Amino acid sequence: MKEQNPVLLLFPIEKARHFSNRFMFLGRFLSKIVFSLKYDLKKAEIDIQPENYCLASLISALIYGIMFIFVGLAFGIVILREITTFTFLIMAAAGLFAFVGSLIFHLLYPKMAAFQLASLVDQELLFALRTLLIQLSSGISLFEAMRSIAKSNYGQVSHEFAQVIKDINSGMSESAALEKLAFRTKSEILKKSIWQIITTMKSGGSVVNSLNSEVDALNAQQVEVIKNYSAELNLWTLIYLIIAAAMPSLGITFLVIASSIGGSGIGVEAVVLIALLAACIQVAMIFMIRTKVPKVIK
């Protein structure tokens, strides 16, 4: 998988690996504050030392801060029509907000990226485990079955098993390579499945029976998630219809009645404002509902 530069990070990862030791103390200081960063970087598959990443994040945040100082200057001139003390306050506030916000985002990005990879794993995991179960039931060895998963089109799951195969080919035992996967992944479902396979292997039990029960449990869990989402979607549909149809028409009717009683009329601006407000709320609700779609639905 091709390595990508973290989103919005202005300093390239390749250059960040070769920082001068003169400024590295800043990166070490930040990495000690965000102590979980080194684990998040590994789980997000970002190949860089935490102190180097922290220093790159700090430099990127400084650049954003400087950029937004000029943005604050532009806003201050547009609003006040002149450069005053308040203009400089706007510049300082914009620069400070951009610096702090971008630094926090950069430091939290590996954790967010790791959870995103976990969601990609969960989407394809059930199908991959079923394929693994079928191959093991037909007498194929665990190594060959995992290699088949690695070569198949199961997205991030294939990538994870490809790393397991690479570790085994480099001399690591199957259980040790699977343990490394369990510690590396952010997917709780994959972690649980791998640990169950490892425990069964060490106890001498049947991996097929263990995997079969895990596939059944995962399938029942996904069916339950889809049912819950369907029930929740009915409520959100009702709310959407109220906001999209009922509230704008009732609001305009109420304004017309109120204006007629008060002796004033309702202008076109008020109608347009209500329509725009309703449209913005509808778009926000659509995006919110999309974020609630279970990862098992493709």
N, C-alpha and C positions, 0 to 999 in steps of 0.2 A: 504494500500500500504506500502510495506516494505521500511523503510528509508535507503538510501544509503549514503555513505561517498562521499563528492564532489570529482570530478575527480582531480587526482594529488595532493590532499591534504594529506600530510604525517602524519598529526596529527588527530587521530580519533575524530569524532564529540562527541561520548559518553564521552571521557575524557575531551574534550574541555568545556563541560558544568560544570566542577568542577575545574576550575582554581583557584589558590590561589590569594587572593586579593592583594598580594604583587606586582604582575606584571600586574594587570588588568588596570592600568592607561595607559599602552601602547595601549591596545585594545580600551579603551574609546577614546583616542586621534585619532586613526585611524577611529573609527566609526563616529566621528564628522566630519572628512574630507569627508568620503563617507557617506553622510547623508541619501541617498536613500537606503542604504544597508538593513535596517530593513524591509522596504517594499518588497524589492526583495527577502529576505529570506522567508518571508511569502508566496509570490506568487510562489516561487520555492519549497515550502513545505519542507524547511529545518528548523527543530525545534531546534533553538539555538538562544541565545541572540546575537545581533550584535557585542558587545564588546568581547564576548567569541570567536566568529568566526574570528574577526580581529586579536586577539592574536594568535589563532591557525594558521591563514594564515601567520603571521609574523614569527612564529617558523618554519613552513614548508619552508618558503622562505629562512630563515637562513640555514636550512639543505641543501637545493638545492645550495645555495651559497658556502657552505663549500665543497660539493661534486664537484662542477665545478672548484673550486680552484685546486683540484688534476687533473681534466681533463685538465685544462690549463697548469699545470706542465708537464703532459705527452706530450701534443702537443709541448710545448716549447723545451723539450728534443729531441723529434723526429725531429723538424725543425732545431734547432741550434746545436744539438749534444752535448750540454753542458749547464750548468746552469749559466746564466748571468743575468745582470740587466733587459734585455729585456724579459727573461723568467719570472721573477717576475712580469713584467708589463702584460704579457699575463695571468698569474695566477690571478692577481688582476682584470683585465678586464673581464675574464671569470666568476669569482665569483660574481662581481658586476652586470654583465649582467644577470646572472642566478637569483640572489636575487631580483633585481628590476622587471625582467620579470615575475617570478613566483608569486611575491607579487601582481602585477597588475592583473595577470590572476586569482588568488584566489579571489581577491576583486570583480572582474567583473563576476566571475562564476555564482553567484546567479541570476544575470540579464540574462545571457545567458541561464541558466537552465529554468528560468521562460518563456522566449520566446520559448524554445523548447517545454515546456508543452502546451503553447498556440498553437503551430503548430499541436501538437497531438490532441488538442481539435478541431481545424478547420477541420481536416481530417474526423472526424466522426460526426460533429455537424449537418450537413444537414440531415443525416439519422436519428439522434436522434430527431431532431425537427419534422420531418415528422411522426415518431412514436408517439411523444407527441401530435401532431395535430390530428392524427387518433383516438387516445384514448379519447381525449377531445371531439371530434365530436361525438363519440359513447356514450357520457353521463358519462364517468368516471371522477371522481373528479381530480383536479389538483394535490393533494397530492398523490393519487394512481397512476396517470400517471407518476409523477416524481419518485416514488418508483419503478415503472416498468422499467424506464430508468436506474435507479441505479443498478438494478439487471440484466440488459441486458449486452450484450457484445459490448459496444460502447467505449471501451478503457478509455481514460482520461475523456471523457464526463460522463461516468457512475460513475467514481470516484468523479467528481465534484458534481453530483446530489446526490451521496451517502452521501457526507458531508452536503448537504442541508437537506436531510431526517434526518440525525443525529441531526442537529441543531433544527429541528422542533420537534423531539421526546424529546429533552431536555427542551422543553417549549417555544421555540422561535416561533413567528408567521411566516406564510408562506412568507409574504412580507419582513419581517426583515431577514429571512434566505436567500431569493433571493438577497436582497441588499448586504448581506455579500459576496455572490458569485460574484456579479457584481464588488465589490471593490477588491476581491481577485484575480480574473482571469486576465491574460495578453492578452487573446484573445479579440480583439476588436469586433469581430462578436458576440461572446457569450455575451459580456458585453451589446452590443446594444440590442440583443434579450431579455435579462433578464430585462433591464430597460423598454423596451416596454411592457413586461408582467406586471411588477410592476405598471406602469402608468395606464394601462388598468384596473387592479384590483382595484386601488384606486379611479378611476373615475367611476367605476361601469359598464364599457363597456364589450363587448364580447371578452374574451381571445382567442376564436377560430378564430374570424375574424382578430384580431391583429396578431396572430401567423401565420395565412394563408398568409397574406400579407408579413410577414417577411420571410417565407419559399420561396415564389415566388421570392422575391428580392434576397435572398441568392442563389437560383438556377440560376437566370439570371446572377448574378455576377460570379459564378463559370464557367458557360458556356463561358462568356466573357474572363475570365482568361485563359481557355483552348485554345480558339481561338487565343489569343495574343501569347501564348506559341508556338502554332503550326506555326504561321507566323514567330516568332523569330527563331524557330528551323530550318526552311528552310534556313535562312541566315547562321546560324552556321554550317549547313551541307555543304554548299558551301565553307565556309572558311576552314572547316576540310578537304575537298577533295583537296583544293588547297595546304594546308600545307602537307597533307599526301602523295599526289601523284605528283602534279605538281612541287612544289618547290624543293624536293630532286633530281628529275631527271633533272630539268633545271639547278640546282646548279652544279651537277656533269658534265653535258654537257658543262656548261660555264667554269668550271675549266679545262676540257680536252682541250677545244679550246684555253684557255689562256696559258696553259702549252705548247701546241704545238707551239704557236706563239713565246713564250719565250724560247723555246728550252729545256725545262725541262719537266719531266714527273709527273703525278699525282700518289701519293703513295696509298697503301692500307689503311694507317692510315687515310688519308683525307676522303676516302669513308666511312670507319667505323665511323668516327667522325660525318659526315653528317647524316648517318643513325641513330646513337644514339641520335643526337640532334633532328631530326625529330620525333623519337619515344617518347622522353621526352615531346616535345610540344604536341603530340597527346594525351598522357596520361593526361597531364595537362588540355587540352581542354575537354576531356571526363569527368573528375571530375568537371570542371567548369559548363559544360552543365547539369550534374546531380544535381548540387546545384540549378539550375534554374527551375527544375521540380516543377510545382505548387503542393502545399500540398493537393489539392483536388484529385490528381491522385494517386491512391494506387497501 
